[in-house]
Amino acid sequence: MRKGLRAIDSKMLMGKNTHMKACIKDLLLEPNQDMEDYAERKATWKPRPHLNQVLEMLNGNVGLVFSNGDLTEVKTILDSQVREVNAKAGQIAPK
């Protein structure tokens, strides 16, 4: 799947939600003079209020896909990798 996404100049990021949340919170944090890397952060920091929406959606197992291209191509690649899962104990199997 990642190979197919790379072919259309897209990237997939899978990881622990706690790490993703920490990174996003770090991006949202406005630099102040108490920080060790204040000068570097101040030069590159910009407000990103849209990341709050992403932060709220990080529940359960989450993978992020980044693309500047056509999202129908991304969806086609993702849909081609769907597999059936065995029923867990106590559930009714579809087949």
N, C-alpha and C positions, 0 to 999 in steps of 0.2 A: 504494500500500500504506500509506504513512504517513497519507494522508488518511482511509482506512478505519479505521486504528488510532486516530486522533484522535477519530473519531466515537464510539468506545466507551471513550473516556478512557484510552487506552493510548499509550505512547511507544516509539519504536524508536531505538536508538542504534547507529550504525555508525561505526567509526573504526579507527585504527591500534591494534593490540594493545599496542604499547609504551606508547602514551599511556594506554590503559585500565589497564594494569598499574601505571603510575606513579601514576595517580589513586587506585587502590585501595590501593596501598602507603602513600600519603599519608594516607588515611582510617584505616588500621590503625596508623599511627605515633602512639604515645602522646606527648603534648606534654611537653617538658622546659623548664627555665628558660633554656636556651641559645638557644631559638628567639626570633626577633624578635616574632612574633605569639602569644606564649605565653598571655597573658591571654584573648585571643579563642578560641584553640584549647581551652584548659582549660575554658572555659564551655560549649562545645558538644561536646566529645569524649566518646565512649562506646565501650566495647569492642564490636567487631563480628567475632567469630571466624568467623562464617559466610562472610565475604568471602574467607577463605583458600580455601574450596572453589571460589568463582568464579574466583579468581586462578589456580588450578591448571588450570581448564578453558579458559583463553584460549590456545588453540592453533589455528593456521590462520586462515582468514577467519571472523570472529565478529561477529555482531550481537546486541545485547541488547535485549529487549523487556520493558518495565515496565508492569504493569497491576494494578489493584486489583479488576478485574472478573472475569468468567467467562473462563477460559482456552480454552474450546471456541470462543468467538467469535473470539479471537485466532488460534487454529489455523485456523479457517475462512478468515480473511482471508489468512493466510500461504500456505495451500494453494492459494488461488485465483490466486496469482501465480507458480506453478511453471511453468517453461518448459523445453522440451527443449534440450539443448546438442549442438552438433556434435561428432563424434568427433575426438580429437586424433590427430596422426601416430602410427602404430603401434598404435592401438586399433581394436577392432572396433565398428562402428556398430550400434546396436540395430535399426535399420530400413534 
